[in-house]
Amino acid sequence: MTMIDGRRARGDASRRIVLAHAADLASMEGLDGLSIGRLAAEADVSKSGIATLFGSKEQLQLATVAAAAERFTATVIEPARVQPRGIRRLTALLDRVVAYSEDRVFPGGCFFSASAADFHSKPGPVRDALADQLESWLGYLAASARFATSQGELPLLDDPDQLAFELQGTFEWMNLMAVIREADSAVHYARARKAYHGRLIAYGGDPAIAELVLEPGAAIR
């Protein structure tokens, strides 16, 4: 019989709780400003307990980036994978990424947008980790568009990387304005969906599929 180490299980549970609070705080107050003292108060964990779990502020920040990436994957990428690769999955990804901001999966909007702005001029492992996550997402968008092109679903698209760049640019502006002008956030989310729909149509996408991005949740049903 396999014995379960109770102390390790409790440590893992504490780590998950602390990182969930850390990601939420960082989305609102900045990853660089994340302190062990502030986090201890928010997560109701002792400062010594957090120091034991992570060792240093940098290790805490790196673990927070990884935890945020897991939350993003669970919220955006995994639901979209119910659709087959190609335009249907690309459309589902676009639907989910709007919902990710709109539903405040992180209370301050997109964790990665906020953290990248915080670390864009601060070289080091944390900035590298953020860049890796952003590039991974952009690459996944491009790969989805490339597969759709190879199947003839986006026949007018000759540069999937450029399309991914444009789609992410729309997301960044949408998220920024929706957070900073919260009272008008619905307008910005609707405009982003309209922009995504327009790009898919412009590259020859099936209108019936492209239209799914206009209605929240329709692309993953």
N, CA and C atoms as a LAMMPS dump frame, in Angstrom:
ITEM: TIMESTEP
0
ITEM: NUMBER OF ATOMS
663
ITEM: BOX BOUNDS ff ff ff
-5.0000000000000000e+02 5.0000000000000000e+02
-5.0000000000000000e+02 5.0000000000000000e+02
-5.0000000000000000e+02 5.0000000000000000e+02
ITEM: ATOMS id mol type element x y z
1 1 1 N 0.841 -1.192 0
2 1 2 C 0 0 0
3 1 3 C 0.882 1.25 0
4 2 1 N 0.553 2.196 -0.859
5 2 2 C 1.309 3.435 -0.929
6 2 3 C 0.889 4.354 0.204
7 3 1 N 1.878 4.808 0.965
8 3 2 C 1.603 5.708 2.081
9 3 3 C 1.611 7.15 1.59
10 4 1 N 0.657 7.938 2.053
11 4 2 C 0.574 9.342 1.682
12 4 3 C 1.264 10.18 2.749
13 5 1 N 2.205 11.006 2.324
14 5 2 C 2.912 11.898 3.233
15 5 3 C 1.996 13.082 3.552
16 6 1 N 1.452 13.087 4.761
17 6 2 C 0.5 14.121 5.144
18 6 3 C 1.1 15.506 5.114
19 7 1 N 2.337 15.634 5.54
20 7 2 C 2.985 16.945 5.549
21 7 3 C 3.171 17.479 4.131
22 8 1 N 3.551 16.584 3.225
23 8 2 C 3.727 17.017 1.84
24 8 3 C 2.391 17.422 1.219
25 9 1 N 1.347 16.652 1.513
26 9 2 C 0.025 16.976 0.974
27 9 3 C -0.442 18.331 1.485
28 10 1 N -0.216 18.583 2.771
29 10 2 C -0.613 19.882 3.333
30 10 3 C 0.217 21.004 2.723
31 11 1 N 1.5 20.73 2.503
32 11 2 C 2.364 21.734 1.876
33 11 3 C 1.929 22.057 0.464
34 12 1 N 1.545 21.029 -0.291
35 12 2 C 1.077 21.24 -1.665
36 12 3 C -0.216 22.044 -1.675
37 13 1 N -1.108 21.739 -0.726
38 13 2 C -2.373 22.468 -0.651
39 13 3 C -2.127 23.929 -0.294
40 14 1 N -1.235 24.16 0.655
41 14 2 C -0.898 25.537 1.037
42 14 3 C -0.277 26.288 -0.13
43 15 1 N 0.568 25.61 -0.879
44 15 2 C 1.222 26.227 -2.031
45 15 3 C 0.191 26.658 -3.065
46 16 1 N -0.792 25.787 -3.343
47 16 2 C -1.834 26.117 -4.315
48 16 3 C -2.65 27.33 -3.865
49 17 1 N -2.982 27.369 -2.578
50 17 2 C -3.769 28.481 -2.046
51 17 3 C -2.987 29.786 -2.149
52 18 1 N -1.739 29.749 -1.753
53 18 2 C -0.901 30.948 -1.8
54 18 3 C -0.74 31.441 -3.231
55 19 1 N -0.499 30.535 -4.162
56 19 2 C -0.292 30.932 -5.553
57 19 3 C -1.564 31.478 -6.187
58 20 1 N -2.714 30.946 -5.799
59 20 2 C -3.97 31.49 -6.318
60 20 3 C -4.136 32.933 -5.878
61 21 1 N -3.849 33.213 -4.614
62 21 2 C -3.923 34.592 -4.118
63 21 3 C -2.856 35.459 -4.774
64 22 1 N -1.672 34.899 -4.973
65 22 2 C -0.573 35.667 -5.569
66 22 3 C -0.922 36.1 -6.987
67 23 1 N -1.479 35.202 -7.776
68 23 2 C -1.849 35.535 -9.153
69 23 3 C -2.939 36.599 -9.187
70 24 1 N -3.911 36.482 -8.311
71 24 2 C -4.982 37.48 -8.258
72 24 3 C -4.426 38.852 -7.869
73 25 1 N -3.59 38.88 -6.838
74 25 2 C -3.003 40.141 -6.394
75 25 3 C -2.14 40.77 -7.479
76 26 1 N -1.316 39.939 -8.12
77 26 2 C -0.408 40.452 -9.149
78 26 3 C -1.175 41.057 -10.316
79 27 1 N -2.338 40.504 -10.644
80 27 2 C -3.122 41.045 -11.757
81 27 3 C -3.649 42.441 -11.439
82 28 1 N -3.751 42.766 -10.15
83 28 2 C -4.27 44.071 -9.747
84 28 3 C -3.175 45.042 -9.313
85 29 1 N -2.155 44.521 -8.619
86 29 2 C -1.162 45.396 -7.997
87 29 3 C 0.228 45.259 -8.59
88 30 1 N 0.403 44.336 -9.513
89 30 2 C 1.697 44.167 -10.159
90 30 3 C 2.488 43.017 -9.571
91 31 1 N 3.103 42.238 -10.437
92 31 2 C 3.895 41.091 -9.995
93 31 3 C 5.159 41.539 -9.272
94 32 1 N 5.739 42.653 -9.701
95 32 2 C 6.967 43.123 -9.067
96 32 3 C 6.706 43.634 -7.66
97 33 1 N 5.489 44.116 -7.422
98 33 2 C 5.147 44.623 -6.102
99 33 3 C 4.649 43.548 -5.152
100 34 1 N 4.616 42.311 -5.622
101 34 2 C 4.135 41.212 -4.79
102 34 3 C 5.125 40.965 -3.646
103 35 1 N 4.676 41.129 -2.435
104 35 2 C 5.552 40.932 -1.281
105 35 3 C 5.046 39.781 -0.432
106 36 1 N 5.966 39.167 0.277
107 36 2 C 5.607 38.048 1.137
108 36 3 C 4.654 38.512 2.236
109 37 1 N 4.906 39.719 2.774
110 37 2 C 4.047 40.243 3.83
111 37 3 C 2.628 40.492 3.353
112 38 1 N 2.5 41.125 2.179
113 38 2 C 1.171 41.42 1.625
114 38 3 C 0.43 40.125 1.317
115 39 1 N 1.148 39.173 0.759
116 39 2 C 0.537 37.901 0.39
117 39 3 C 0.14 37.102 1.627
118 40 1 N 0.96 37.155 2.665
119 40 2 C 0.652 36.439 3.903
120 40 3 C -0.661 36.927 4.49
121 41 1 N -0.866 38.244 4.457
122 41 2 C -2.109 38.804 4.982
123 41 3 C -3.302 38.401 4.134
124 42 1 N -3.131 38.404 2.822
125 42 2 C -4.226 38.089 1.909
126 42 3 C -4.618 36.614 1.982
127 43 1 N -3.604 35.736 2.064
128 43 2 C -3.861 34.287 2.047
129 43 3 C -4.004 33.696 3.442
130 44 1 N -3.854 34.537 4.47
131 44 2 C -3.956 34.087 5.856
132 44 3 C -2.949 32.97 6.144
133 45 1 N -1.708 33.218 5.703
134 45 2 C -0.599 32.291 5.928
135 45 3 C 0.537 33.105 6.531
136 46 1 N 1.313 32.5 7.4
137 46 2 C 2.414 33.237 8.019
138 46 3 C 3.487 33.568 6.991
139 47 1 N 4.212 34.675 7.244
140 47 2 C 5.308 35.051 6.348
141 47 3 C 6.381 33.968 6.33
142 48 1 N 6.641 33.371 7.471
143 48 2 C 7.647 32.305 7.515
144 48 3 C 7.184 31.087 6.718
145 49 1 N 5.868 30.849 6.723
146 49 2 C 5.327 29.727 5.945
147 49 3 C 5.519 29.94 4.455
148 50 1 N 5.282 31.164 3.98
149 50 2 C 5.468 31.473 2.566
150 50 3 C 6.944 31.395 2.205
151 51 1 N 7.8 31.913 3.094
152 51 2 C 9.244 31.85 2.845
153 51 3 C 9.718 30.407 2.76
154 52 1 N 9.147 29.545 3.58
155 52 2 C 9.508 28.125 3.546
156 52 3 C 9.067 27.482 2.235
157 53 1 N 7.883 27.862 1.762
158 53 2 C 7.354 27.273 0.531
159 53 3 C 8.128 27.703 -0.708
160 54 1 N 8.596 28.966 -0.738
161 54 2 C 9.161 29.498 -1.978
162 54 3 C 10.612 29.961 -1.877
163 55 1 N 11.07 30.264 -0.7
164 55 2 C 12.485 30.582 -0.537
165 55 3 C 12.859 32.026 -0.802
166 56 1 N 12.389 32.599 -1.892
167 56 2 C 12.747 33.969 -2.238
168 56 3 C 11.606 34.618 -3.007
169 57 1 N 11.657 35.934 -3.106
170 57 2 C 10.629 36.659 -3.852
171 57 3 C 10.638 36.234 -5.315
172 58 1 N 11.814 36.065 -5.888
173 58 2 C 11.894 35.681 -7.308
174 58 3 C 11.275 34.306 -7.543
175 59 1 N 11.547 33.361 -6.65
176 59 2 C 10.964 32.034 -6.79
177 59 3 C 9.444 32.094 -6.641
178 60 1 N 8.967 32.954 -5.76
179 60 2 C 7.528 33.156 -5.618
180 60 3 C 6.944 33.712 -6.91
181 61 1 N 7.614 34.684 -7.505
182 61 2 C 7.131 35.275 -8.752
183 61 3 C 7.107 34.242 -9.878
184 62 1 N 8.155 33.441 -9.986
185 62 2 C 8.209 32.421 -11.037
186 62 3 C 7.107 31.377 -10.843
187 63 1 N 6.885 30.984 -9.61
188 63 2 C 5.819 30.015 -9.335
189 63 3 C 4.452 30.621 -9.632
190 64 1 N 4.306 31.921 -9.404
191 64 2 C 3.04 32.601 -9.691
192 64 3 C 2.786 32.64 -11.189
193 65 1 N 3.817 32.901 -11.968
194 65 2 C 3.675 32.883 -13.439
195 65 3 C 3.216 31.5 -13.901
196 66 1 N 3.84 30.458 -13.367
197 66 2 C 3.469 29.09 -13.758
198 66 3 C 2.029 28.772 -13.359
199 67 1 N 1.625 29.207 -12.167
200 67 2 C 0.246 28.96 -11.719
201 67 3 C -0.75 29.722 -12.572
202 68 1 N -0.406 30.949 -12.945
203 68 2 C -1.286 31.742 -13.813
204 68 3 C -1.422 31.083 -15.181
205 69 1 N -0.33 30.51 -15.677
206 69 2 C -0.371 29.821 -16.971
207 69 3 C -1.304 28.621 -16.914
208 70 1 N -1.291 27.908 -15.8
209 70 2 C -2.195 26.767 -15.642
210 70 3 C -3.657 27.227 -15.65
211 71 1 N -3.927 28.342 -14.991
212 71 2 C -5.295 28.861 -14.957
213 71 3 C -5.737 29.309 -16.351
214 72 1 N -4.828 29.957 -17.074
215 72 2 C -5.142 30.388 -18.437
216 72 3 C -5.432 29.185 -19.327
217 73 1 N -4.607 28.161 -19.227
218 73 2 C -4.808 26.951 -20.031
219 73 3 C -6.156 26.303 -19.732
220 74 1 N -6.48 26.217 -18.453
221 74 2 C -7.743 25.588 -18.052
222 74 3 C -8.953 26.391 -18.507
223 75 1 N -8.796 27.701 -18.609
224 75 2 C -9.911 28.584 -18.936
225 75 3 C -10.079 28.803 -20.428
226 76 1 N -8.966 28.889 -21.147
227 76 2 C -9.003 29.253 -22.562
228 76 3 C -8.721 28.069 -23.48
229 77 1 N -7.615 27.401 -23.253
230 77 2 C -7.153 26.382 -24.21
231 77 3 C -7.919 25.072 -24.086
232 78 1 N -8.06 24.57 -22.869
233 78 2 C -8.727 23.272 -22.705
234 78 3 C -10.176 23.278 -23.207
235 79 1 N -10.993 24.3 -22.899
236 79 2 C -12.367 24.294 -23.439
237 79 3 C -12.405 24.336 -24.959
238 80 1 N -11.428 25.026 -25.575
239 80 2 C -11.412 25.131 -27.039
240 80 3 C -11.058 23.806 -27.702
241 81 1 N -10.399 22.938 -26.971
242 81 2 C -9.971 21.66 -27.543
243 81 3 C -11.116 20.681 -27.758
244 82 1 N -12.327 21.062 -27.349
245 82 2 C -13.467 20.215 -27.675
246 82 3 C -13.752 20.281 -29.182
247 83 1 N -13.256 21.333 -29.83
248 83 2 C -13.457 21.502 -31.265
249 83 3 C -12.273 20.916 -32.041
250 84 1 N -12.514 20.413 -33.243
251 84 2 C -11.413 19.868 -34.045
252 84 3 C -10.426 20.95 -34.442
253 85 1 N -9.189 20.544 -34.677
254 85 2 C -8.157 21.489 -35.095
255 85 3 C -8.571 22.179 -36.387
256 86 1 N -8.199 23.44 -36.505
257 86 2 C -8.552 24.216 -37.689
258 86 3 C -9.365 25.432 -37.309
259 87 1 N -10.22 25.866 -38.201
260 87 2 C -10.959 27.1 -37.968
261 87 3 C -11.918 26.991 -36.785
262 88 1 N -12.459 25.818 -36.564
263 88 2 C -13.383 25.679 -35.435
264 88 3 C -12.653 25.868 -34.106
265 89 1 N -11.462 25.289 -33.995
266 89 2 C -10.719 25.477 -32.75
267 89 3 C -10.214 26.907 -32.634
268 90 1 N -9.771 27.492 -33.732
269 90 2 C -9.313 28.878 -33.701
270 90 3 C -10.451 29.8 -33.239
271 91 1 N -11.622 29.585 -33.778
272 91 2 C -12.787 30.39 -33.377
273 91 3 C -13.097 30.194 -31.901
274 92 1 N -12.993 28.956 -31.431
275 92 2 C -13.245 28.678 -30.013
276 92 3 C -12.202 29.36 -29.125
277 93 1 N -10.957 29.369 -29.559
278 93 2 C -9.909 30.043 -28.795
279 93 3 C -10.194 31.543 -28.669
280 94 1 N -10.629 32.137 -29.76
281 94 2 C -10.937 33.569 -29.737
282 94 3 C -12.132 33.865 -28.829
283 95 1 N -13.122 33.004 -28.881
284 95 2 C -14.275 33.159 -27.989
285 95 3 C -13.839 33.064 -26.531
286 96 1 N -13.022 32.074 -26.222
287 96 2 C -12.613 31.844 -24.84
288 96 3 C -11.698 32.942 -24.31
289 97 1 N -10.858 33.511 -25.172
290 97 2 C -9.927 34.516 -24.674
291 97 3 C -10.653 35.829 -24.362
292 98 1 N -11.736 36.109 -25.093
293 98 2 C -12.559 37.264 -24.727
294 98 3 C -13.239 36.991 -23.377
295 99 1 N -13.802 35.81 -23.227
296 99 2 C -14.481 35.454 -21.975
297 99 3 C -13.51 35.461 -20.798
298 100 1 N -12.266 35.076 -21.042
299 100 2 C -11.22 35.071 -20.002
300 100 3 C -11.056 36.459 -19.385
301 101 1 N -11.05 37.481 -20.216
302 101 2 C -10.969 38.852 -19.702
303 101 3 C -12.308 39.296 -19.123
304 102 1 N -13.378 39.023 -19.848
305 102 2 C -14.704 39.491 -19.446
306 102 3 C -15.157 38.893 -18.121
307 103 1 N -14.845 37.619 -17.912
308 103 2 C -15.271 36.933 -16.689
309 103 3 C -14.337 37.207 -15.509
310 104 1 N -13.295 37.989 -15.75
311 104 2 C -12.316 38.326 -14.705
312 104 3 C -11.776 37.056 -14.04
313 105 1 N -11.266 36.182 -14.876
314 105 2 C -10.59 34.994 -14.363
315 105 3 C -9.476 35.419 -13.405
316 106 1 N -8.837 36.536 -13.725
317 106 2 C -7.983 37.259 -12.788
318 106 3 C -8.682 38.596 -12.526
319 107 1 N -8.813 39.001 -11.285
320 107 2 C -9.625 40.188 -10.986
321 107 3 C -9.136 41.475 -11.63
322 108 1 N -7.843 41.54 -11.966
323 108 2 C -7.325 42.74 -12.605
324 108 3 C -7.305 42.663 -14.115
325 109 1 N -8.029 41.708 -14.69
326 109 2 C -7.967 41.501 -16.14
327 109 3 C -6.947 40.423 -16.45
328 110 1 N -6.251 40.539 -17.565
329 110 2 C -5.28 39.514 -17.948
330 110 3 C -4.025 39.602 -17.086
331 111 1 N -3.708 38.534 -16.386
332 111 2 C -2.499 38.474 -15.563
333 111 3 C -1.26 38.762 -16.392
334 112 1 N -1.182 38.189 -17.58
335 112 2 C 0.036 38.299 -18.378
336 112 3 C 0.217 39.685 -18.974
337 113 1 N -0.862 40.327 -19.353
338 113 2 C -0.765 41.692 -19.848
339 113 3 C -0.264 42.622 -18.751
340 114 1 N -0.828 42.471 -17.557
341 114 2 C -0.422 43.312 -16.43
342 114 3 C 1.024 43.039 -16.038
343 115 1 N 1.397 41.769 -15.978
344 115 2 C 2.742 41.416 -15.534
345 115 3 C 3.803 41.77 -16.568
346 116 1 N 3.467 41.629 -17.84
347 116 2 C 4.418 41.993 -18.892
348 116 3 C 4.698 43.493 -18.85
349 117 1 N 3.663 44.281 -18.602
350 117 2 C 3.858 45.726 -18.486
351 117 3 C 4.736 46.053 -17.282
352 118 1 N 4.605 45.266 -16.235
353 118 2 C 5.374 45.458 -15.01
354 118 3 C 6.853 45.116 -15.21
355 119 1 N 7.128 44.117 -16.052
356 119 2 C 8.491 43.586 -16.179
357 119 3 C 9.138 43.849 -17.539
358 120 1 N 8.507 44.63 -18.405
359 120 2 C 9.028 44.747 -19.768
360 120 3 C 10.441 45.316 -19.821
361 121 1 N 10.836 46.127 -18.844
362 121 2 C 12.181 46.723 -18.851
363 121 3 C 13.048 46.204 -17.708
364 122 1 N 12.697 45.016 -17.188
365 122 2 C 13.437 44.443 -16.057
366 122 3 C 13.954 43.056 -16.438
367 123 1 N 15.125 42.993 -17.056
368 123 2 C 15.656 41.693 -17.499
369 123 3 C 15.833 40.722 -16.338
370 124 1 N 15.686 39.442 -16.648
371 124 2 C 15.885 38.421 -15.631
372 124 3 C 14.961 37.246 -15.833
373 125 1 N 15.022 36.27 -14.954
374 125 2 C 14.233 35.041 -15.105
375 125 3 C 12.724 35.268 -15.134
376 126 1 N 12.231 36.243 -14.371
377 126 2 C 10.778 36.465 -14.342
378 126 3 C 10.307 37.016 -15.679
379 127 1 N 11.02 38.003 -16.211
380 127 2 C 10.639 38.53 -17.518
381 127 3 C 10.726 37.438 -18.583
382 128 1 N 11.762 36.606 -18.516
383 128 2 C 11.903 35.51 -19.478
384 128 3 C 10.724 34.543 -19.386
385 129 1 N 10.288 34.239 -18.162
386 129 2 C 9.16 33.319 -17.976
387 129 3 C 7.884 33.903 -18.559
388 130 1 N 7.677 35.201 -18.352
389 130 2 C 6.497 35.863 -18.914
390 130 3 C 6.55 35.86 -20.436
391 131 1 N 7.728 36.174 -20.984
392 131 2 C 7.878 36.192 -22.443
393 131 3 C 7.62 34.809 -23.028
394 132 1 N 8.107 33.783 -22.349
395 132 2 C 7.897 32.41 -22.823
396 132 3 C 6.413 32.078 -22.887
397 133 1 N 5.658 32.476 -21.871
398 133 2 C 4.224 32.19 -21.851
399 133 3 C 3.486 32.954 -22.944
400 134 1 N 3.834 34.212 -23.126
401 134 2 C 3.189 35.01 -24.172
402 134 3 C 3.5 34.456 -25.555
403 135 1 N 4.754 34.074 -25.781
404 135 2 C 5.137 33.515 -27.075
405 135 3 C 4.484 32.158 -27.317
406 136 1 N 4.329 31.388 -26.248
407 136 2 C 3.665 30.089 -26.368
408 136 3 C 2.218 30.261 -26.821
409 137 1 N 1.519 31.223 -26.234
410 137 2 C 0.13 31.483 -26.616
411 137 3 C 0.044 31.987 -28.047
412 138 1 N 0.922 32.92 -28.4
413 138 2 C 0.919 33.448 -29.763
414 138 3 C 1.216 32.327 -30.764
415 139 1 N 2.143 31.456 -30.402
416 139 2 C 2.472 30.33 -31.268
417 139 3 C 1.316 29.363 -31.431
418 140 1 N 0.547 29.187 -30.36
419 140 2 C -0.608 28.281 -30.433
420 140 3 C -1.684 28.852 -31.348
421 141 1 N -1.908 30.162 -31.247
422 141 2 C -2.844 30.818 -32.17
423 141 3 C -2.384 30.646 -33.61
424 142 1 N -1.098 30.891 -33.856
425 142 2 C -0.558 30.779 -35.213
426 142 3 C -0.662 29.344 -35.728
427 143 1 N -0.376 28.376 -34.867
428 143 2 C -0.458 26.971 -35.278
429 143 3 C -1.89 26.592 -35.631
430 144 1 N -2.845 27.107 -34.875
431 144 2 C -4.253 26.826 -35.168
432 144 3 C -4.653 27.436 -36.503
433 145 1 N -4.187 28.658 -36.761
434 145 2 C -4.479 29.309 -38.038
435 145 3 C -3.783 28.584 -39.187
436 146 1 N -2.568 28.123 -38.945
437 146 2 C -1.815 27.409 -39.985
438 146 3 C -2.51 26.101 -40.356
439 147 1 N -3.023 25.41 -39.354
440 147 2 C -3.719 24.151 -39.628
441 147 3 C -4.994 24.423 -40.421
442 148 1 N -5.698 25.485 -40.048
443 148 2 C -6.912 25.846 -40.787
444 148 3 C -6.581 26.155 -42.243
445 149 1 N -5.459 26.823 -42.473
446 149 2 C -5.038 27.145 -43.841
447 149 3 C -4.707 25.882 -44.616
448 150 1 N -3.995 24.962 -43.965
449 150 2 C -3.6 23.723 -44.645
450 150 3 C -4.812 22.87 -45.024
451 151 1 N -5.919 23.047 -44.299
452 151 2 C -7.148 22.295 -44.602
453 151 3 C -8.076 23.045 -45.555
454 152 1 N -7.638 24.212 -46.004
455 152 2 C -8.45 24.996 -46.931
456 152 3 C -9.557 25.773 -46.259
457 153 1 N -9.496 25.923 -44.931
458 153 2 C -10.561 26.618 -44.198
459 153 3 C -10.343 28.134 -44.136
460 154 1 N -9.091 28.556 -44.347
461 154 2 C -8.768 29.977 -44.459
462 154 3 C -7.946 30.141 -45.741
463 155 1 N -8.57 29.987 -46.901
464 155 2 C -7.844 29.897 -48.164
465 155 3 C -7.076 31.16 -48.566
466 156 1 N -7.443 32.303 -48.009
467 156 2 C -6.784 33.552 -48.396
468 156 3 C -5.663 33.945 -47.432
469 157 1 N -5.413 33.124 -46.442
470 157 2 C -4.386 33.434 -45.445
471 157 3 C -3.036 32.883 -45.894
472 158 1 N -2.047 33.767 -46.003
473 158 2 C -0.711 33.317 -46.392
474 158 3 C 0.329 33.534 -45.298
475 159 1 N -0.075 34.12 -44.171
476 159 2 C 0.876 34.375 -43.082
477 159 3 C 0.177 34.191 -41.736
478 160 1 N 0.092 32.95 -41.255
479 160 2 C -0.587 32.684 -39.98
480 160 3 C 0.041 33.417 -38.799
481 161 1 N 1.348 33.626 -38.839
482 161 2 C 2.006 34.337 -37.746
483 161 3 C 1.539 35.787 -37.672
484 162 1 N 1.346 36.395 -38.835
485 162 2 C 0.856 37.766 -38.865
486 162 3 C -0.572 37.84 -38.32
487 163 1 N -1.39 36.864 -38.688
488 163 2 C -2.763 36.844 -38.178
489 163 3 C -2.771 36.712 -36.664
490 164 1 N -1.936 35.818 -36.131
491 164 2 C -1.865 35.643 -34.678
492 164 3 C -1.452 36.949 -34.003
493 165 1 N -0.505 37.652 -34.607
494 165 2 C -0.054 38.942 -34.079
495 165 3 C -1.211 39.939 -34.032
496 166 1 N -1.995 39.987 -35.093
497 166 2 C -3.129 40.918 -35.161
498 166 3 C -4.217 40.536 -34.153
499 167 1 N -4.478 39.25 -34.024
500 167 2 C -5.504 38.799 -33.088
501 167 3 C -5.112 39.135 -31.65
502 168 1 N -3.845 38.913 -31.325
503 168 2 C -3.395 39.219 -29.968
504 168 3 C -3.358 40.718 -29.722
505 169 1 N -3.026 41.49 -30.735
506 169 2 C -3.07 42.944 -30.593
507 169 3 C -4.468 43.432 -30.27
508 170 1 N -5.466 42.838 -30.909
509 170 2 C -6.862 43.17 -30.603
510 170 3 C -7.185 42.825 -29.156
511 171 1 N -6.729 41.652 -28.723
512 171 2 C -6.976 41.254 -27.332
513 171 3 C -6.369 42.25 -26.353
514 172 1 N -5.123 42.643 -26.591
515 172 2 C -4.44 43.531 -25.645
516 172 3 C -5.187 44.861 -25.49
517 173 1 N -5.626 45.428 -26.616
518 173 2 C -6.342 46.701 -26.538
519 173 3 C -7.7 46.513 -25.866
520 174 1 N -8.384 45.431 -26.217
521 174 2 C -9.679 45.127 -25.607
522 174 3 C -9.541 45.006 -24.097
523 175 1 N -8.578 44.211 -23.643
524 175 2 C -8.396 43.978 -22.215
525 175 3 C -8.025 45.269 -21.487
526 176 1 N -7.117 46.034 -22.078
527 176 2 C -6.701 47.29 -21.463
528 176 3 C -7.878 48.242 -21.274
529 177 1 N -8.642 48.461 -22.343
530 177 2 C -9.735 49.419 -22.273
531 177 3 C -10.886 48.915 -21.403
532 178 1 N -11.128 47.606 -21.439
533 178 2 C -12.21 47.044 -20.628
534 178 3 C -11.909 47.157 -19.137
535 179 1 N -10.618 47.085 -18.792
536 179 2 C -10.236 47.205 -17.388
537 179 3 C -10.205 48.669 -16.959
538 180 1 N -9.628 49.512 -17.8
539 180 2 C -9.462 50.917 -17.41
540 180 3 C -10.765 51.717 -17.544
541 181 1 N -11.654 51.265 -18.413
542 181 2 C -12.981 51.876 -18.579
543 181 3 C -14.04 50.805 -18.322
544 182 1 N -14.093 50.349 -17.104
545 182 2 C -14.928 49.188 -16.77
546 182 3 C -16.402 49.408 -17.082
547 183 1 N -16.871 50.631 -16.938
548 183 2 C -18.286 50.908 -17.208
549 183 3 C -18.639 50.658 -18.674
550 184 1 N -17.659 50.77 -19.557
551 184 2 C -17.881 50.548 -20.988
552 184 3 C -17.308 49.222 -21.465
553 185 1 N -17.011 48.32 -20.546
554 185 2 C -16.312 47.086 -20.914
555 185 3 C -17.082 46.25 -21.938
556 186 1 N -18.414 46.223 -21.828
557 186 2 C -19.209 45.421 -22.766
558 186 3 C -18.994 45.874 -24.204
559 187 1 N -18.811 47.163 -24.398
560 187 2 C -18.57 47.7 -25.742
561 187 3 C -17.255 47.166 -26.29
562 188 1 N -16.226 47.152 -25.458
563 188 2 C -14.91 46.715 -25.911
564 188 3 C -14.883 45.211 -26.194
565 189 1 N -15.584 44.44 -25.395
566 189 2 C -15.642 43 -25.656
567 189 3 C -16.402 42.723 -26.958
568 190 1 N -17.469 43.446 -27.188
569 190 2 C -18.235 43.267 -28.426
570 190 3 C -17.405 43.676 -29.642
571 191 1 N -16.627 44.754 -29.51
572 191 2 C -15.795 45.202 -30.626
573 191 3 C -14.705 44.176 -30.944
574 192 1 N -14.151 43.572 -29.908
575 192 2 C -13.13 42.559 -30.136
576 192 3 C -13.715 41.356 -30.879
577 193 1 N -14.89 40.917 -30.462
578 193 2 C -15.526 39.799 -31.149
579 193 3 C -15.817 40.15 -32.615
580 194 1 N -16.261 41.376 -32.841
581 194 2 C -16.525 41.815 -34.208
582 194 3 C -15.241 41.844 -35.023
583 195 1 N -14.143 42.285 -34.407
584 195 2 C -12.853 42.325 -35.098
585 195 3 C -12.376 40.916 -35.439
586 196 1 N -12.523 39.979 -34.51
587 196 2 C -12.128 38.595 -34.774
588 196 3 C -12.959 38.008 -35.924
589 197 1 N -14.246 38.254 -35.865
590 197 2 C -15.135 37.778 -36.934
591 197 3 C -14.682 38.341 -38.279
592 198 1 N -14.354 39.618 -38.322
593 198 2 C -13.931 40.25 -39.571
594 198 3 C -12.663 39.658 -40.141
595 199 1 N -11.714 39.323 -39.262
596 199 2 C -10.45 38.734 -39.756
597 199 3 C -10.697 37.35 -40.341
598 200 1 N -11.51 36.55 -39.686
599 200 2 C -11.786 35.204 -40.197
600 200 3 C -12.492 35.271 -41.552
601 201 1 N -13.437 36.181 -41.695
602 201 2 C -14.148 36.345 -42.957
603 201 3 C -13.201 36.853 -44.037
604 202 1 N -12.327 37.794 -43.683
605 202 2 C -11.406 38.392 -44.655
606 202 3 C -10.476 37.352 -45.269
607 203 1 N -10.162 36.304 -44.508
608 203 2 C -9.264 35.273 -45.023
609 203 3 C -10.018 34.067 -45.576
610 204 1 N -11.306 34.249 -45.835
611 204 2 C -12.077 33.214 -46.514
612 204 3 C -12.717 32.192 -45.615
613 205 1 N -12.815 32.483 -44.325
614 205 2 C -13.425 31.533 -43.41
615 205 3 C -14.917 31.363 -43.647
616 206 1 N -15.418 30.196 -43.341
617 206 2 C -16.843 29.905 -43.474
618 206 3 C -17.635 30.876 -42.589
619 207 1 N -18.53 31.689 -43.163
620 207 2 C -19.284 32.663 -42.369
621 207 3 C -20.054 32.032 -41.216
622 208 1 N -20.599 30.835 -41.43
623 208 2 C -21.379 30.178 -40.384
624 208 3 C -20.518 29.834 -39.167
625 209 1 N -19.246 29.512 -39.413
626 209 2 C -18.332 29.215 -38.309
627 209 3 C -17.818 30.51 -37.695
628 210 1 N -17.428 31.444 -38.537
629 210 2 C -16.892 32.722 -38.052
630 210 3 C -17.898 33.456 -37.171
631 211 1 N -19.17 33.336 -37.5
632 211 2 C -20.203 34.034 -36.732
633 211 3 C -20.319 33.517 -35.299
634 212 1 N -19.809 32.331 -35.035
635 212 2 C -19.895 31.768 -33.694
636 212 3 C -19.122 32.611 -32.685
637 213 1 N -18.087 33.306 -33.142
638 213 2 C -17.287 34.117 -32.221
639 213 3 C -18.058 35.324 -31.723
640 214 1 N -19.118 35.694 -32.425
641 214 2 C -19.903 36.858 -32.034
642 214 3 C -20.78 36.614 -30.815
643 215 1 N -21.128 35.362 -30.585
644 215 2 C -22.005 35.005 -29.461
645 215 3 C -21.196 34.277 -28.387
646 216 1 N -21.05 34.841 -27.209
647 216 2 C -20.251 34.21 -26.156
648 216 3 C -20.659 32.75 -25.905
649 217 1 N -19.683 31.875 -25.956
650 217 2 C -19.916 30.468 -25.679
651 217 3 C -20.381 29.633 -26.841
652 218 1 N -20.804 30.252 -27.929
653 218 2 C -21.365 29.485 -29.048
654 218 3 C -20.311 28.6 -29.715
655 219 1 N -19.076 29.042 -29.73
656 219 2 C -18.034 28.318 -30.453
657 219 3 C -17.589 27.036 -29.763
658 220 1 N -17.96 26.85 -28.519
659 220 2 C -17.548 25.617 -27.828
660 220 3 C -18.727 24.699 -27.534
661 221 1 N -19.899 25.03 -28.064
662 221 2 C -21.061 24.169 -27.84
663 221 3 C -21.082 23.024 -28.839
